[in-house]
Amino acid sequence: MLRNGLEPWHLLILAIVVIMLFGSKKLPDSARALGQSLRILKSETKAMKEDGATPGTGPAPAEPLTPRPAPVAHPAGPEDGVRVS
């Protein structure tokens, strides 16, 4: 049954169906977006290789964070120019 699975006319019918489903306007936009995505992926993997990082490792740990003192709320008084009623 599937001995001659993919004949050239099968591909032609498949192409016609795809064009009819997605329209001739959306196909170039989709191809362009796919190309841009692949270029971004390629540049990111190249940058990772240059940095010497492997995909499973995260960034190097930074210096330990020192906690900042919490701000102290001062009640408004007459010296602040606010009238308390």
Rosetta constraint file for C-alpha pairs under 8 A:
AtomPair CA 6 CA 10 HARMONIC 6.11 0.50
AtomPair CA 6 CA 11 HARMONIC 7.29 0.50
AtomPair CA 7 CA 11 HARMONIC 6.88 0.50
AtomPair CA 8 CA 12 HARMONIC 6.43 0.50
AtomPair CA 9 CA 13 HARMONIC 6.22 0.50
AtomPair CA 10 CA 14 HARMONIC 6.15 0.50
AtomPair CA 11 CA 15 HARMONIC 6.08 0.50
AtomPair CA 12 CA 16 HARMONIC 6.27 0.50
AtomPair CA 13 CA 17 HARMONIC 6.23 0.50
AtomPair CA 14 CA 18 HARMONIC 6.21 0.50
AtomPair CA 15 CA 19 HARMONIC 6.18 0.50
AtomPair CA 16 CA 20 HARMONIC 6.13 0.50
AtomPair CA 17 CA 21 HARMONIC 6.12 0.50
AtomPair CA 18 CA 22 HARMONIC 6.06 0.50
AtomPair CA 18 CA 23 HARMONIC 7.80 0.50
AtomPair CA 19 CA 23 HARMONIC 5.12 0.50
AtomPair CA 19 CA 24 HARMONIC 5.93 0.50
AtomPair CA 19 CA 27 HARMONIC 7.57 0.50
AtomPair CA 20 CA 24 HARMONIC 7.73 0.50
AtomPair CA 22 CA 26 HARMONIC 6.12 0.50
AtomPair CA 22 CA 27 HARMONIC 6.66 0.50
AtomPair CA 23 CA 27 HARMONIC 6.70 0.50
AtomPair CA 24 CA 28 HARMONIC 7.43 0.50
AtomPair CA 25 CA 29 HARMONIC 7.11 0.50
AtomPair CA 26 CA 30 HARMONIC 6.04 0.50
AtomPair CA 27 CA 31 HARMONIC 6.13 0.50
AtomPair CA 28 CA 32 HARMONIC 6.04 0.50
AtomPair CA 29 CA 33 HARMONIC 6.16 0.50
AtomPair CA 30 CA 34 HARMONIC 6.12 0.50
AtomPair CA 31 CA 35 HARMONIC 6.16 0.50
AtomPair CA 32 CA 36 HARMONIC 6.26 0.50
AtomPair CA 33 CA 37 HARMONIC 6.16 0.50
AtomPair CA 34 CA 38 HARMONIC 6.22 0.50
AtomPair CA 35 CA 39 HARMONIC 6.21 0.50
AtomPair CA 36 CA 40 HARMONIC 6.20 0.50
AtomPair CA 37 CA 41 HARMONIC 6.16 0.50
AtomPair CA 38 CA 42 HARMONIC 6.06 0.50
AtomPair CA 39 CA 43 HARMONIC 6.20 0.50
AtomPair CA 40 CA 44 HARMONIC 6.11 0.50
AtomPair CA 41 CA 45 HARMONIC 6.18 0.50
AtomPair CA 42 CA 46 HARMONIC 6.15 0.50
AtomPair CA 43 CA 47 HARMONIC 6.13 0.50
AtomPair CA 44 CA 48 HARMONIC 6.20 0.50
AtomPair CA 45 CA 49 HARMONIC 6.21 0.50
AtomPair CA 46 CA 50 HARMONIC 6.25 0.50
AtomPair CA 47 CA 51 HARMONIC 6.19 0.50
AtomPair CA 48 CA 52 HARMONIC 6.24 0.50
AtomPair CA 48 CA 53 HARMONIC 5.59 0.50
AtomPair CA 48 CA 54 HARMONIC 7.15 0.50
AtomPair CA 48 CA 55 HARMONIC 7.87 0.50
AtomPair CA 49 CA 53 HARMONIC 6.34 0.50
AtomPair CA 49 CA 54 HARMONIC 7.56 0.50
AtomPair CA 53 CA 57 HARMONIC 6.87 0.50
AtomPair CA 76 CA 80 HARMONIC 6.23 0.50
AtomPair CA 76 CA 82 HARMONIC 6.39 0.50
AtomPair CA 76 CA 84 HARMONIC 7.43 0.50
AtomPair CA 77 CA 81 HARMONIC 7.24 0.50
AtomPair CA 77 CA 82 HARMONIC 6.28 0.50
AtomPair CA 77 CA 83 HARMONIC 7.08 0.50
AtomPair CA 77 CA 84 HARMONIC 6.93 0.50
AtomPair CA 78 CA 82 HARMONIC 5.80 0.50
AtomPair CA 78 CA 83 HARMONIC 6.12 0.50
AtomPair CA 78 CA 84 HARMONIC 7.56 0.50
